[in-house]
């Protein structure tokens, strides 16, 4: 009797911990939070996305000094260390297509990951302006 109770208890704990998915299959994934995702793309892929007619936000995550020295036309500046504080107000649409860049790719990767963790669903990191072969502006 004690053995039956122990086995039954373990089974109940397992079922509660895992859940059953829509197909009626036992799944441990049901209770897990969805993984935050962003995509890493090339400069050429970013350029193609900028030219495909769909709306996008071009996000520069460098410092104001770097931004003023050289930037991609139409970019919005939110330094990477200010993403958490400023994104909710300045990027209110969490479904907007956001293309992120920095100088070399390290800060853009960190900012893209942070945006994805904040619930932004369409985030693309295309690295650094150092690898951007297209037109830029300054001033």
C-alpha angles and dihedrals in degrees: 000000000000090000092052090050092050093049091046091050093050090049092051092049090049093050093047092047096048108030127195121276127224092274091056092252121136108251135176089199096072095080096041120101113247113263115252110243139193129164129235112218137171127258089252091054090048091051090050091051090049090053099043095088097247118123117256143168116231106210123196111194099186128105122286090251092055091045093053093047095054135347143155112264113264095020122149116217122226110150112229093245090058099048096102093050101039106032097076092058100033098037102036097158106080090189095055117117106251122193111195130198141163133170103291107357105265098097093040091054091050093046093047090051090049092050090050090049088052090057102264105149106194107047125150126185113203097176126230138357085229086075096041106114095185133083122303135180137213140200 
